[in-house]
Amino acid sequence: MPTGFQLGPFTIHYYGMVILVGITAALLLTAREAKRQEKTLDFLLDALPWLFIGAVLGARIWHIFTPPESMVARGITTRYYLTHILEALAIWKGGVGIIGAVLGGSLVLWAYARRRGESASTWLDILAPGIALAQAFGRWGNFINQEVYGLPSNLPWAIFIDSQHRLPGYSQVATYHPLFLYESLWSLLNMAFLLWIREKLGERLKSGSLFLIYLLVYGLGRIGLEFLRLDVSSWRGVNLNQIAMSLVVISTSVLLYNRQRRSSGDSEQV
């Protein structure tokens, strides 16, 4: 399967095009959500360069500390990255974690909003549906690169993986669960649920709660989908992504419960 095309001296990667479409769709949805909150996108556009840096750093750091088993088998471990700094910085060679991107970007947004005198919780709520939409688009880039597929499967919707993209020990197995598709659909459902619950609860939904619901729903889906993942990130047989997402689900559940119990004045700032 081709992963891009030549445009003069430049190589245009389909993965990058998919990401760009996802970002555009997310910005359009975010603009609509900002208008509902009587906000403009000026603050967000000013924050975008910092958000990008935070998301990229978070995504790379997550990968460095949770490399998949296929990389560990080749000697590319956390210890390797920490002792080969140039390799740790070589993000163009691949290796990012979407969980780290969300957490890194959120942390930077929180800090930037505080500095600008904006409500971080309000902006996280505005961004939440758009983040889920961007994730739904982004996973299709994994389909183009033939990565993030699941266990072997003979189901009617199983996808064919070229031999050069199959993991060690699976060279004779041709079809697998389309894990990227499952997560893409889950992200779309997450977005739809966020928009629905915002309409349903209205002002009863405290500032910051919508973003917590996004994290809760995403975490639950990711825990389930990790059972189908073939190339997991593990330590002594424990799935690190499942552990991390379990902690996210537990902590966001507690924060959401406490936030919704508070008075409106108490929950205005994060």
N, C-alpha and C positions, 0 to 999 in steps of 0.2 A: 504494500500500500504506500503510495507516495505521501511524503510528509510536508511537501512544499513545492515551489516552482521558482524558476529564475526570472528576474526582471532586470535585464541588463546585467550589471556586475553584482547585483544583490540577490540574495536568496530569501524569498518570502515564505515563512513557515506557517502552515495552516494552524498549528497550535497557537501561535501568536495572534493570528486573525480571530480565532475563537475567543481568546482572552479579551481582545479589543472589543469584540461585539458584546461580550458579557459585561465589561466595564461600562460601555455606552448604555446598555439596557438598564444597568443598575443605577447609573447617574440620572437617567430619565425618571425612573421610579422614585429615586431619592428626591429629585426636584419636586415631584408631585407631593411627596410626603412632607417636605419642608414647607411648601405652600400651605398645606393644611395646618401646620403649626405656626403660620405667619412668620416664617423665616425665609431668608434668601440664601442662595448658594455661595454668596461672597465669602463667608467664613470657611465653608468646606473647600472651596477652590484654593483659598490661601493655605489651608492645612494639607492639601493633597500631596505636595512633595514630601512633607514630613511623614504623612500616613504611609506613603509608598516605601520610604526608608524603613519605617518601623515594621511594616508587614514583611518586607524582604528579609530584614535581619531576623525577625521572629521565625519566619519560615525556615531560614537556613539553620538557625540555632536548634530548632526542633529536630531537623533532620540530623544534625551532627550528634545529638544525644539519643536519637532513636533510629539509627540506620537499619534498613530491612535486612533480613537474613541472607538474601542473595549477595549483598555487599559485604556483610560480615564474613561470609564464606570466602570472599576474595581478599580478606585482610583489611577492608576499609571499615574500621571500627571507630568508636568515639575516641579511643586512645590514639589511633592513627591520625585523626583530624587534629587533635590537640597537640600532636608532635610534628605535624606538617601544616603549618599555618597557611601557606599559600594554597594548599589543596582545600583547606577549610573555607577560604575566601573564593574559590573557583566555582561560584554558583552557576556559571554558564555550562558547566559540565553536567548539570542536573543534580537533583537532591534538595527538595523543599518539602515542608510539611504545612498543609493548609491550616491545621490547628494552630501552629505557631504564628502563621500570618494573621489570623483573626485576633489572637491574643496580643501580638505585637502592635498591630494597627490600633486596637482598642486602647491599649496603654498610652500610646502616643497621642491619640485623640483626647483622652482624659487629661493628659498633661497640657496639651495645647489649648484646650478649652478653658482650663483653669487659668492659664496665663492671659487669655484674651477676655476673661470675665464672662464666658458663656457657660451655659449649663451642659456639662458633659453628658449627663443622663438623657437630656432631651435629644441631643444629637445622636447618641447611640440608638435611641428609639427610632429616630428618623432613618438611620442607616440600616437598621436590622433587616427589613424586607429586601432591600437592595443587595445586601451581602449574601443573603440566601439565593437570590436570583443570579448573582455573579457566580456563585458556586455551582449552580445548576448548569450554566454555560461552560464553565471552566473544565468540568469533568469530561466534556466531549473532546477536549484536547488530549486527554488520556486515551481515548478511543483511537484518535489519529496516530498517536505514538505507540499504540498497542501495549499499554501499561495499565496498572491498577485493574487487572482482571482477577476473577475469583477462582474457586476450586474447579477442577474438571467437571464438565456437565454435558449431558446429551439432551437437555431440554430444547424445545423448538426455538427458543430465543437465545440459545448459547451462541457465542461468537467464536469465529475462527481466528487463531493466532498464528502468524507466520513462525516458522521453525527458529529463525534467528532471535525471536523475541520470547521464546519459551524459557522457563526457568530450568536450571539443572535438575535432571531426574524426570523431566516431563517432555523430553524431546519427541516422544511418540504419541503424545496427547495433543489433539488438534483443537478441541472446542472447550470453552470455559464459561463460567458465569460472567455476565457483563456487569461486573461490580461497579464500574464507572456509571453505568446506566441506572443502577439501583440508587446510588447516591445522588445522581442528578435528579431523579424523580422525587426522592425524599426531600431534597432542597426545594424543589418546586412546591411540594406539599407544605413545607415549612413556611415558605413565603406566603402561600395562600392562607394558611392558618393564622399567621401574624396579622395579615390584613383583615381577616374575618374577626379575630378576637378584639382588635382595636375598634372595629365598628360595633361589635357586640357590647363591649364593656364601656367604651367611651371614656368619660372623665373618671370613672371608677378605677381605671387602670392608672396606677401611680407612675410618675416619671422614672424611667429606668427599667420598669418592669417588662416592657416589650422586648428589650434587648436580652434580659435574663431568660425570657421565654424562648427566644431564638436559641440561646446557648443550651437550654434544657432540651429542646426538641432535637437540635442537631446532635447533642451528646448521646441521647437515647438511640438515635438512628445509627450513629457511628459505632456504638457498642455492639449493636446487633449485626451490622454489616461486617465487622471485623471477624466474626465467626466464619465468614465465607472467603476472607482474604487469604491468598496463597502465600504471598511474600510479606510476612508480618514483621513488625519491629518487636523483638522480644529480648528478655533478659532472664536466663535460667528457666526458660520455658514459660515465662509470664508475658502476656501480650501487653506491651507498654502503652499502646494507644488506648486499649480498653481500660487499663488502670487510670490513665490520665482523664479519659472521658467519664469514668465513674466518679472521680473526684469533682469534675466540673458539674455533673448532674447533681451530686449531693450538695455541693456548695451553693449552686444557683437555686436549688429548691429551698434551702434555708433562707438565702437572701431574699428570694421572691416572697416567701411567706411573711418574713419580718417586714419587708417593704410595704406589702399590701395592708398590713395591720397598722402601720403608722398613719399619723394624720398627714394631710396634704402638705402642710408646711414642713414637716420633718423629712419628707421624701423628695423635696425639690432638688436638692443637691446631692451629687455622688461624692 
